[in-house]
Amino acid sequence: MRDIRLGRLIGLIEKHTEQLSRELSEKVWNSPRCSDLRKVPATEIEARTHEIYRNLADWLANKNEAELERRYTALGEARAQQGVAYSHFVWAVTATKEHMRAFVQREGLSDSPTELHGELELQHLLDQFFDRALYYAAVGYERERNRIGGSQRRRKEDEQRKFT
């Protein structure tokens, strides 16, 4: 039963990727809690919103942890390089998670009360995906901020040595 609902959810995500991406882009772009994302080109935001739904469908089907880690560590690094505040980045991921949960509820994957348990399992899988994505993005963000901070400290130390 769970596999059937999972297949339905993946199919719905794939069918509605354009709509979900458009709605999410507007939500994130217009939120003051994500205003730092305006530092990211609009075309990149659009591409990322499409990608997150493709990644979600892939992860639900295959649960490839290594690929999830690679993609979201790189995303965290990119946002740090672009100077996006971490709180704005976290809010965008959280808004994405909430948007997906609302979509699942709106689509009503439970046809009967007995299927409600299965829908809750699917919600749990969605939570796992977004929690892991956020964790790996945080790892990438921290790594990049440390790299940038280390480079700035070394430049400052080099400049100070010139004058001593």
C-alpha positions as CSV (number, residue, x, y, z in Angstrom):
1,M,0.0,0.0,0.0
2,R,2.8,2.4,0.9
3,D,4.5,1.8,-2.4
4,I,1.3,2.6,-4.3
5,R,1.0,5.9,-2.4
6,L,4.7,6.6,-2.8
7,G,4.3,6.0,-6.6
8,R,1.3,8.3,-6.7
9,L,3.2,11.0,-4.8
10,I,6.1,10.8,-7.2
11,G,3.8,10.9,-10.1
12,L,2.0,14.0,-8.7
13,I,5.3,15.7,-8.1
14,E,6.5,15.0,-11.6
15,K,3.2,16.1,-13.1
16,H,3.0,19.3,-11.2
17,T,6.7,20.3,-11.1
18,E,6.1,23.5,-13.1
19,Q,3.2,24.6,-11.0
20,L,5.0,23.8,-7.7
21,S,8.2,25.5,-8.9
22,R,6.3,28.6,-10.0
23,E,4.4,28.9,-6.8
24,L,7.5,28.3,-4.7
25,S,9.6,30.8,-6.6
26,E,6.9,33.5,-6.1
27,K,6.6,32.6,-2.4
28,V,10.4,32.8,-1.7
29,W,11.0,35.8,-4.0
30,N,8.4,37.8,-2.2
31,S,9.1,36.9,1.3
32,P,11.1,39.4,3.4
33,R,12.6,36.4,5.3
34,C,14.3,35.3,2.0
35,S,15.2,38.8,0.7
36,D,18.9,37.9,0.6
37,L,18.1,35.4,-2.1
38,R,17.7,38.3,-4.4
39,K,21.5,38.2,-4.6
40,V,21.0,35.0,-6.6
41,P,20.1,35.4,-10.2
42,A,16.3,34.8,-10.8
43,T,17.1,32.2,-13.4
44,E,19.1,30.2,-10.8
45,I,16.3,30.4,-8.3
46,E,13.9,29.1,-10.9
47,A,16.3,26.3,-11.9
48,R,16.8,25.3,-8.2
49,T,13.1,25.2,-7.5
50,H,12.6,22.8,-10.4
51,E,15.6,20.8,-9.3
52,I,14.4,20.4,-5.7
53,Y,11.2,18.7,-6.8
54,R,13.2,16.4,-9.2
55,N,15.6,15.6,-6.3
56,L,12.7,14.9,-4.0
57,A,11.0,12.5,-6.5
58,D,14.4,10.8,-7.1
59,W,15.1,10.5,-3.4
60,L,11.7,9.2,-2.6
61,A,12.1,6.5,-5.2
62,N,15.8,5.6,-4.6
63,K,16.9,7.2,-1.3
64,N,20.4,7.9,-2.6
65,E,21.9,9.5,0.4
66,A,25.3,10.2,-1.3
67,E,23.6,12.1,-4.1
68,L,21.5,14.1,-1.7
69,E,24.7,15.0,0.3
70,R,26.6,16.0,-2.9
71,R,23.8,18.2,-4.2
72,Y,22.9,20.0,-1.1
73,T,26.4,20.5,0.2
74,A,27.2,22.2,-3.1
75,L,24.0,24.3,-2.8
76,G,25.1,25.4,0.7
77,E,28.5,26.3,-0.6
78,A,27.0,28.3,-3.4
79,R,24.7,30.3,-1.2
80,A,27.7,31.1,1.1
81,Q,29.7,32.3,-1.8
82,Q,26.8,34.5,-3.0
83,G,26.7,36.1,0.5
84,V,23.2,34.9,1.3
85,A,22.4,35.1,5.0
86,Y,22.1,31.6,6.4
87,S,18.8,32.5,8.1
88,H,17.3,33.5,4.7
89,F,18.6,30.3,3.2
90,V,17.1,28.2,6.0
91,W,13.8,30.0,5.7
92,A,13.7,29.2,1.9
93,V,14.2,25.5,2.6
94,T,11.6,25.5,5.3
95,A,9.2,27.3,3.0
96,T,9.8,24.7,0.4
97,K,9.1,21.9,2.9
98,E,5.9,23.6,4.0
99,H,4.9,24.1,0.4
100,M,5.3,20.4,-0.4
101,R,3.4,19.3,2.7
102,A,0.5,21.6,1.8
103,F,0.6,20.1,-1.7
104,V,0.4,16.6,-0.4
105,Q,-2.5,17.5,1.9
106,R,-4.3,19.3,-0.9
107,E,-4.0,16.4,-3.2
108,G,-5.4,14.1,-0.6
109,L,-3.5,10.9,-1.1
110,S,-5.7,9.1,1.5
111,D,-8.9,7.7,0.0
112,S,-10.0,6.3,3.2
113,P,-9.4,6.7,7.0
114,T,-7.2,3.5,6.9
115,E,-4.9,5.1,4.4
116,L,-4.3,8.1,6.7
117,H,-1.5,6.1,8.4
118,G,0.2,5.7,5.0
119,E,-0.1,9.4,4.3
120,L,1.5,10.1,7.6
121,E,4.4,7.8,6.6
122,L,4.8,9.8,3.4
123,Q,4.8,13.0,5.3
124,H,7.6,11.5,7.5
125,L,9.6,10.7,4.3
126,L,9.2,14.3,3.1
127,D,10.4,15.5,6.5
128,Q,13.5,13.2,6.2
129,F,14.3,14.5,2.8
130,F,14.1,18.2,3.8
131,D,15.9,17.6,7.1
132,R,18.7,15.9,5.4
133,A,18.9,18.4,2.6
134,L,19.0,21.2,5.1
135,Y,21.7,19.4,7.1
136,Y,23.9,18.9,4.1
137,A,23.4,22.4,2.9
138,A,24.5,23.7,6.3
139,V,27.6,21.6,6.1
140,G,28.4,23.1,2.7
141,Y,27.6,26.6,3.9
142,E,29.8,26.3,7.0
143,R,32.6,24.8,5.0
144,E,32.5,27.7,2.5
145,R,32.3,30.3,5.2
146,N,35.3,28.8,7.0
147,R,37.2,28.7,3.7
148,I,36.3,32.4,2.9
149,G,37.1,33.4,6.5
150,G,40.4,31.6,6.4
151,S,41.3,33.3,3.2
152,Q,40.4,36.7,4.6
153,R,42.5,36.0,7.8
154,R,45.5,35.0,5.7
155,R,45.3,38.1,3.5
156,K,45.0,40.3,6.6
157,E,48.0,38.5,8.2
158,D,50.0,38.9,5.0
159,E,49.1,42.6,4.9
160,Q,50.2,43.1,8.5
161,R,53.5,41.4,7.9
162,K,54.2,43.8,5.1
163,F,54.1,46.7,7.6
164,T,56.2,45.1,10.3
